[in-house]
Amino acid sequence: MTNMRSFKQRLAKIFRHWEDRQYDLTLDEVEQSLRCWPGNARLHLMWASLVQLQERPTHTLAEVKKALQQAVEFDWNSPSGAIELGHFLDAVEDATRAATKAFSEGIISARRLLIDGLLGQARALLQLKKREEAIKCLVESLYLANVDYSFVSGKSADKAPDILLRDPIGRIQAIQLKGPFAMKIEDLLKEVLPGRSA
């Protein structure tokens, strides 16, 4: 049984055991789940956490590291695996440089997911005629996008034109967006501020 229903049932069982602090039993359930769903990043993260929670460990720290690396590999777009790997590298292996790299990858993924969510929320709010709330989401996404891609130098194929914004007291700020969200932000700005200069 490897369908979605059985997966949800297995996860519910895992979470019940985990809440009851029955870590060995939870680990058994996760290991059985991994046999059915070996490419599931979340199960690899759970497995790594549970091995570290055991009073009498049955697996090595090298296996924990491998599970965390697999979680990153299987779900490279999610920040969770990279952040957990960063904690492991920092706390267990005292590998500060490697931990910093893993944390950076997790932060970039998290920031990009947040930008995507904010832009989606802004578009939905505009459809609901909630302009002020949409502008707040857009401003936050502008800030995050500017931070995320400020390290990119030179011309980029996925770069929007300069964005000129006027604040409430008349000062003009120029922002040049780069990266995969530049055109989405530009399109939303045209909707929110139709009279602005580009």
C-alpha positions as CSV (number, residue, x, y, z in Angstrom):
1,M,0.0,0.0,0.0
2,T,1.8,3.1,-1.2
3,N,-1.1,5.4,-2.1
4,M,-1.7,8.9,-0.6
5,R,-4.3,7.6,1.9
6,S,-1.8,5.1,3.4
7,F,0.9,7.7,3.5
8,K,-1.4,10.1,5.4
9,Q,-2.3,7.3,7.8
10,R,1.3,6.4,8.4
11,L,2.2,10.1,9.0
12,A,-0.6,10.4,11.5
13,K,0.7,7.4,13.3
14,I,4.2,8.8,13.3
15,F,3.1,12.1,14.7
16,R,1.1,10.4,17.5
17,H,4.1,8.3,18.6
18,W,6.3,11.4,18.4
19,E,4.0,13.5,20.5
20,D,4.0,10.7,23.1
21,R,7.8,10.8,23.0
22,Q,8.0,7.1,21.9
23,Y,11.1,7.8,19.7
24,D,12.1,4.2,19.1
25,L,8.6,3.3,18.0
26,T,8.4,6.4,15.9
27,L,11.8,5.6,14.3
28,D,10.5,2.1,13.4
29,E,7.4,3.7,11.7
30,V,9.6,6.2,9.8
31,E,11.9,3.4,8.6
32,Q,9.0,1.4,7.4
33,S,7.7,4.5,5.6
34,L,11.1,5.0,4.0
35,R,10.9,1.5,2.4
36,C,7.7,2.5,0.7
37,W,8.6,6.2,-0.1
38,P,12.5,6.3,-0.3
39,G,12.6,9.6,-2.1
40,N,10.5,11.5,0.5
41,A,12.6,14.4,1.9
42,R,10.4,14.9,4.9
43,L,10.8,11.3,6.0
44,H,14.6,11.6,5.7
45,L,14.5,14.7,7.9
46,M,12.3,12.9,10.5
47,W,14.6,9.9,10.5
48,A,17.7,12.1,11.1
49,S,15.9,13.9,14.0
50,L,14.7,10.7,15.6
51,V,18.1,8.9,15.4
52,Q,19.5,11.9,17.4
53,L,16.7,11.6,20.0
54,Q,17.3,8.0,20.8
55,E,18.7,7.2,24.2
56,R,20.6,4.3,22.9
57,P,21.4,5.2,19.3
58,T,21.1,2.4,16.7
59,H,22.6,4.4,13.8
60,T,25.8,6.5,13.4
61,L,26.1,10.3,13.0
62,A,27.5,9.6,9.5
63,E,24.1,8.0,8.6
64,V,22.3,11.0,10.0
65,K,24.4,13.4,7.9
66,K,23.7,11.2,4.8
67,A,20.0,11.3,5.5
68,L,20.1,15.1,5.8
69,Q,22.0,15.4,2.6
70,Q,19.5,13.2,0.8
71,A,16.7,15.4,2.1
72,V,18.4,18.4,0.5
73,E,18.9,16.4,-2.7
74,F,15.3,15.1,-2.9
75,D,13.7,18.5,-2.2
76,W,16.3,21.1,-3.2
77,N,13.8,23.9,-3.4
78,S,12.7,23.5,0.3
79,P,14.7,25.4,2.9
80,S,14.0,22.7,5.6
81,G,16.7,20.2,4.6
82,A,19.4,22.8,4.1
83,I,18.7,24.4,7.5
84,E,18.6,21.1,9.3
85,L,21.9,20.1,7.7
86,G,23.3,23.4,8.8
87,H,22.4,22.8,12.4
88,F,23.9,19.3,12.2
89,L,27.2,20.6,10.6
90,D,27.4,23.3,13.2
91,A,26.4,21.5,16.4
92,V,27.7,17.9,15.7
93,E,30.6,18.3,13.3
94,D,31.7,21.8,14.4
95,A,32.1,22.5,10.7
96,T,31.3,26.2,10.7
97,R,32.1,27.0,7.1
98,A,30.0,24.1,5.8
99,A,27.2,25.0,8.2
100,T,27.2,28.6,6.9
101,K,26.9,27.4,3.3
102,A,24.0,25.1,4.2
103,F,22.2,27.9,6.2
104,S,22.8,30.3,3.2
105,E,21.2,27.8,0.8
106,G,18.2,27.3,3.2
107,I,17.8,31.1,3.6
108,I,17.9,31.7,-0.1
109,S,15.2,29.0,-0.7
110,A,13.1,30.4,2.1
111,R,13.4,33.9,0.8
112,R,12.4,32.8,-2.7
113,L,9.4,30.9,-1.4
114,L,8.3,33.9,0.6
115,I,8.7,36.2,-2.4
116,D,6.6,33.9,-4.5
117,G,3.9,33.7,-1.8
118,L,3.8,37.5,-1.3
119,L,3.5,38.1,-5.1
120,G,0.7,35.5,-5.3
121,Q,-1.0,37.1,-2.3
122,A,-0.7,40.6,-3.8
123,R,-2.3,39.4,-7.1
124,A,-5.2,37.7,-5.2
125,L,-5.7,40.8,-3.0
126,L,-5.8,43.0,-6.1
127,Q,-8.5,40.8,-7.6
128,L,-10.4,41.3,-4.3
129,K,-10.0,45.1,-4.7
130,K,-7.8,45.3,-1.6
131,R,-5.2,47.6,-3.0
132,E,-3.6,48.7,0.2
133,E,-3.0,45.2,1.5
134,A,-1.7,44.2,-2.0
135,I,0.8,47.1,-1.9
136,K,2.1,46.0,1.5
137,C,2.8,42.5,0.1
138,L,4.4,44.0,-3.0
139,V,6.6,46.3,-0.9
140,E,7.8,43.4,1.2
141,S,8.5,41.3,-1.9
142,L,10.4,44.3,-3.4
143,Y,12.6,44.5,-0.3
144,L,13.2,40.7,-0.3
145,A,13.9,40.5,-4.0
146,N,16.3,43.4,-3.8
147,V,18.2,41.7,-0.9
148,D,18.1,38.3,-2.6
149,Y,19.6,39.5,-5.9
150,S,21.8,42.4,-4.7
151,F,24.8,40.2,-5.1
152,V,24.2,39.6,-8.8
153,S,26.4,41.9,-10.9
154,G,26.3,42.8,-14.6
155,K,23.4,42.5,-17.0
156,S,21.0,39.6,-16.6
157,A,18.5,38.1,-19.0
158,D,15.9,37.9,-16.3
159,K,16.2,41.6,-15.2
160,A,13.3,44.1,-15.2
161,P,13.9,47.7,-16.1
162,D,14.6,50.2,-13.3
163,I,11.7,50.8,-11.0
164,L,11.2,54.4,-9.9
165,L,9.0,54.8,-6.8
166,R,7.9,58.0,-5.2
167,D,7.3,57.9,-1.4
168,P,4.5,59.9,0.3
169,I,6.7,63.0,0.7
170,G,7.8,63.0,-2.9
171,R,11.2,61.4,-2.8
172,I,12.1,59.1,-5.6
173,Q,13.8,55.8,-5.1
174,A,15.2,53.7,-8.0
175,I,15.4,50.0,-7.7
176,Q,16.7,47.6,-10.4
177,L,15.2,44.1,-10.0
178,K,17.1,41.0,-11.0
179,G,16.2,37.4,-10.8
180,P,13.2,35.2,-11.6
181,F,10.7,37.5,-9.9
182,A,11.6,40.7,-11.6
183,M,9.0,40.6,-14.3
184,K,6.2,39.4,-12.0
185,I,7.0,42.4,-9.7
186,E,7.1,44.8,-12.6
187,D,3.7,43.5,-13.8
188,L,2.1,43.9,-10.4
189,L,3.6,47.4,-10.0
190,K,2.0,48.4,-13.3
191,E,-1.3,47.2,-11.9
192,V,-1.0,48.9,-8.5
193,L,0.7,52.1,-9.7
194,P,-0.6,52.6,-13.3
195,G,0.8,56.2,-13.6
196,R,4.3,55.5,-12.3
197,S,7.4,56.0,-14.5
198,A,9.3,53.0,-15.6
